[in-house]
């Protein structure tokens, strides 16, 4: 993913993990977030199911919910989630002004170190996805995948994002030569991480896709040309596939961060409902899936 997985866990394809160029740290003297009753968010214009310019993503919906409850106007700064995102959004000022372009990034991995993070508002995992009825219906875990007949396993065409947490597992199990690698930062603003599922998996270009769970779940649920199943991956010692996702503000904006934390707590049930609507696989504290794996209806 451009990540989302992906300071998100690349999305780290999360995660959505991005390498951003440094900028000035902390809040500078000037207008404070929200003092003019405007919630300014920094979002990707083409990265469903997280966000897009048409406001169709779950991060769009959650930001709108927060603005409504605050009684503030909602404004967006659009920039692809790739190198330079923080420098061009959260740390960038409007021309000839002391005001920052935006004050809130709506999706980063917990512990993200280029900004101050809020409390996490969801916990998800990388997932594998395949088309139902194509010989993989019994695969519900990575162990099941390894238990396939060796001849069948050797024929699998696998899609995965370079640098994602799945890479180590593929290497450990001698599957690297079967992988079609996808780039999380292509430089093409028209491309989006979900293409791995929506286009290439659905069309049969690949047999198995590994992607950040919210992306795999959303495009599995909404596939129109093939019935796709998305299975969240369970972390193992030395192999972490699940990540807690928070929001981010500038380091010095402590009062604003506290206000966002309060909104996250007060709206936990509504946020959960939005995420489930988008097919996001949610992980409980014990590390088990809290929602059923998304499956597309038969075309």
Beta strands, then each sheet from edge to edge (+ up, - down):
strand 1: 38-43
strand 2: 46-47
strand 3: 51-52
strand 4: 73-78
strand 5: 104-109
strand 6: 116-117
strand 7: 122-131
strand 8: 158-161
strand 9: 179-182
strand 10: 208-212
strand 11: 228-232
strand 12: 242-249
sheet 1: 4+ 1+ 5+ 12- 6+
sheet 2: 4+ 1+ 5+ 12- 7+ 10- 8- 9-
sheet 3: 4+ 1+ 5+ 12- 7+ 11-
sheet 4: 2+ 3-
end
